[in-house]
Amino acid sequence: MSRGIIGDDADMRNAFSIRAALLTGLLAAMPATGTGAQTFVVHRVDPASARGYGDVRISKATVAGQQVRIWWATLLNADCTAAGTMTTEVTEQPRHGQVSLSDEPFYPNYQEPNPRTVCDRQKAPGKQAFYTAEAGFHGHDKVVLQNATSEGRVRRIVVDIEVR
């Protein structure tokens, strides 16, 4: 049975990869309800990282005081059941804001031809990280996370954040 962390390898036989979302613009146009349009770019982990440890770099943009999801991951089988467990921790706190971690289920965002696209229709267990910049702050901030799975994969996630 093939298992994966949000994403897939090119050959789908070793479906291990972390997908990270990159929010591009549109934050300033979001209504007060917190809903709005978002554009996502998929980042696939280099297959060389299949050794068990790897780094992922993500760039995000936000506005001061606005909470933004900076990272998420889920570990699912093709039938949408959990494929193991994960732990996530903040290893480097931001200097100009706060980061919070969540274990609340969420809708994954698998891409075709991954067979897990059927899992996008229901909330799945996983980990998420959110960032909120200090009110009035404008500039660069950075968060470093570490995610480890019960399958022996450890990822260091470096999130560069531009606050406008």
C-alpha positions in Angstrom: 0.0 0.0 0.0 1.4 3.4 -1.0 1.5 6.1 1.7 2.3 9.8 1.4 2.6 13.1 3.1 0.6 15.6 1.1 1.9 15.1 -2.4 3.5 12.4 -4.5 6.7 11.3 -6.2 6.8 11.4 -9.9 6.5 7.6 -10.2 3.7 7.3 -7.5 5.3 4.2 -6.1 7.1 6.1 -3.4 4.4 8.6 -2.5 6.4 10.6 0.1 6.5 14.3 -0.2 5.5 17.4 1.6 3.3 19.9 -0.2 3.5 23.5 0.9 1.1 26.2 -0.1 2.3 29.6 -1.2 -0.2 32.4 -0.7 0.3 34.9 -3.5 -1.2 38.4 -3.1 -4.9 38.8 -2.5 -4.5 39.0 1.3 -5.2 42.7 1.3 -8.4 42.1 -0.6 -9.8 39.5 1.8 -13.1 40.5 3.4 -13.4 40.9 7.1 -14.9 37.4 7.4 -11.4 36.0 6.7 -12.6 34.3 3.5 -11.2 35.2 0.1 -9.4 34.0 -2.9 -6.1 32.2 -2.6 -3.6 31.0 -5.1 -1.5 27.9 -4.2 1.8 26.7 -5.7 2.8 23.1 -5.0 6.3 22.5 -3.7 7.6 19.0 -4.1 10.4 17.7 -1.9 13.5 16.7 -3.9 13.5 12.9 -4.4 17.1 12.9 -2.9 15.5 13.7 0.4 14.0 10.2 0.5 17.0 9.4 2.8 14.7 10.4 5.7 15.8 13.9 6.4 15.4 17.0 4.2 14.8 20.7 4.2 11.8 22.5 2.7 11.9 26.3 2.0 8.6 28.2 1.7 8.0 31.9 0.9 4.8 33.6 2.1 3.4 37.1 2.1 0.9 38.7 4.5 -0.1 41.9 6.1 0.5 43.0 9.7 -2.1 41.6 12.1 -3.5 39.1 9.6 -3.3 35.4 10.4 -2.0 33.3 7.5 -1.5 29.5 7.2 2.2 29.1 6.4 2.4 25.3 6.3 0.4 22.0 6.5 0.9 18.3 6.1 -1.1 15.1 6.4 -0.1 11.5 6.2 -2.8 9.4 4.4 -3.2 6.1 2.7 -4.9 6.1 -0.8 -8.2 5.2 1.0 -7.9 8.4 3.1 -7.2 6.6 6.3 -4.3 7.8 8.5 -1.0 6.2 7.4 0.8 6.9 10.7 1.5 9.8 13.0 3.4 13.1 12.9 4.9 15.5 15.3 5.5 19.1 14.5 7.4 21.7 16.6 8.6 25.2 16.2 12.4 25.2 16.3 12.9 28.9 15.6 10.2 31.4 16.7 9.5 34.5 14.5 11.0 37.8 15.7 8.1 40.0 14.7 5.0 37.9 15.2 3.6 34.7 16.6 3.2 31.2 15.2 0.6 28.7 16.4 0.3 25.0 15.6 -3.0 23.1 15.1 -4.0 19.5 15.1 -7.5 20.3 13.8 -8.6 18.2 10.8 -8.6 20.1 7.5 -9.3 19.6 3.8 -6.1 18.4 2.0 -5.2 19.6 -1.4 -3.9 16.7 -3.5 -3.2 17.2 -7.2 -4.0 14.7 -10.0 -2.8 12.1 -10.8 -2.4 11.3 -7.0 -5.1 8.8 -6.1 -5.5 10.7 -2.8 -7.5 13.5 -4.6 -10.6 11.7 -3.4 -9.5 12.6 0.2 -9.9 16.3 -0.7 -13.7 15.9 -0.2 -13.4 15.3 3.6 -11.4 16.7 6.4 -8.3 14.7 7.3 -6.0 14.6 10.3 -2.8 16.5 10.0 -0.7 19.4 11.2 -0.9 23.1 10.3 1.1 26.2 11.3 -0.3 29.7 11.3 1.6 33.0 11.5 0.4 36.4 12.7 2.7 39.5 12.4 2.8 42.1 15.1 0.5 45.0 14.4 2.3 47.8 12.6 5.3 45.6 11.5 6.4 45.7 7.9 9.4 43.7 6.7 10.9 40.2 6.7 10.3 37.5 9.3 11.2 33.8 9.5 9.8 30.7 11.1 11.5 27.3 11.3 9.4 24.2 11.9 10.4 20.5 12.2 8.0 17.8 11.2 8.7 14.1 11.9 6.6 11.1 10.8 6.2 7.6 12.3 7.7 6.3 9.0 11.0 7.9 9.9 10.9 11.1 7.7 12.0 14.3 9.3 11.6 17.7 7.5 13.0 21.1 8.5 10.6 23.7 7.1 12.0 27.2 6.7 9.3 29.7 6.1 10.4 33.2 4.9 7.6 35.7 5.4 7.3 39.1 3.8 5.0 41.4 5.8 3.5 44.3 3.8 
